[in-house]
Amino acid sequence: MAAGQSRTRVILASAIGSALEWYDFFIYGMAAALVFGELFFPRSDPTVGTLLAFATFGVGFFARPVGGLVFGHFGDKIGRKPMLVITLLLVGFGTMLIGFLPTYEQVGIWAPILLIVLRLIQGFGAGAEYGGAVILLVESAPHGKRGFWGSWAPIGVSVGNLLAAGVFYLVSELPREQLLSWGWRVPFLVSIVLIVVGLYIRSNIMETPVFTEAVAKRKPEKAPVWQAISRQPRNFFVLVGARIAENGLGYLIPVFGLNYVVNTLGVPRSTALTALMVAFGVELVALLAFSMLSDRIGRRPVYIFGALFSAALAFPFFWLVGTKEAYLIAIAFILARAVGTAAMFGPQAAYFAELFGPKRRFSGFAFARELGSIIAGGPAPFLAAYFVLLAGGQTWAVSLYMIVLSLITAIAVWMGPETYRDDISQDASAR
């Protein structure tokens, strides 16, 4: 680590940015599940309104690979730190401005149009936010502890999720009329707190030692993303495949799952949000545990376990929530988030960073990761809601969809290299 660079500062700089990114995306997902269908789309058909709200949720993901390409390129060219500041501002202000938007009743079609524009800004910044946060941690970590260090970025994600669920829990206690008139805006507006704190910390960090050493040895590559694809194609596509289940289920469970439990099963909103908050809380510990385990036995065994567990849980998840019992709903969300997703998401941080050499790490990581987001995370809530609609309210098609996502990821990681003992300061193109 560079002289004077506090470990605590590095961890906070990464974790707070990740918390902001996922706080932003999940408050949007929760709003889409609970109120946006009514606020931003015609009220003639609530089901269609919900589907359209989920569609705008997916729109933000189409800007993410572009953001990953642009900011990843400059992150490999001029450094990790400047990109971390820029992406934080884009994600943060894109979210905060949603809190000021007029609704469909006020401005008609302009309401969903403005919503989509801000979603695209969010997605553009988010395309490299998480990748930059992970790389800052992993490139600053002692050898043999990259899984543990890298875990603080996904832990930041869970903190963001927990904050989002907590804030929405509070505003959801408002009378329905107040929730729809002004209460839904509060979660978006309070994101300014995370922006200010994150900007202060990130402005005072130093460049990573791995990047500094790599630049000192050789000039940056002209087109790092192309180098990542052409010189390490297996690793690039392993990363895309590894992303499918983690990202798809990571959004399907809390976004579609919350909507299904509240709007289809008729479970009180507070009960569903409490179950989700408990799951996110347990996930904080699980992420750390799975990441540390990956430092001991490797990234692949832990990751593949998470994917296969998620496949096995696909039908039981809906059986559990279908009971409408609060404690069984909580168990369902805990198993999905704190076991299935956490076993993939925890070691993922270090694994994805280890797949590429230092001169193309940011570009390869960010671009490949966000291609996976388009394929899996963006459409997942919409597709799940659509499958339920086609199946007449039954969830078997959603369970099959979850199994397919999980098996794709298990196969992709099985075909990938093991990296936990690699020297990430070397340009190991053949890895």
Salt bridges, closest charged atoms under 4 A:
GLU21 OE2 - ARG64 NH2 2.98
GLU38 OE2 - ARG43 NH1 3.89
GLU38 OE1 - ARG176 NH2 2.83
ASP76 OD1 - ARG80 NH1 2.79
GLU105 OE2 - ARG43 NH2 3.63
GLU129 OE2 - ARG202 NH2 2.59
GLU139 OE2 - ARG80 NH2 2.79
GLU139 OE2 - ARG361 NH1 2.77
GLU213 OE2 - LYS217 NZ 3.02
GLU221 OE2 - ARG218 NH2 3.95
GLU221 OE2 - ARG231 NH1 3.54
GLU221 OE2 - ARG360 NH2 2.75
GLU246 OE1 - ARG243 NH1 2.51
GLU283 OE2 - ARG337 NH2 3.08
ASP295 OD1 - ARG299 NH1 2.87
GLU354 OE2 - ARG146 NE 2.78
GLU354 OE2 - ARG299 NH2 2.69
GLU370 OE1 - ARG64 NE 2.70
GLU370 OE2 - ARG369 NH1 2.86
ASP422 OD2 - ARG431 NE 3.22
ASP427 OD2 - ARG218 NH2 3.15
ASP427 OD1 - ARG360 NH1 2.99
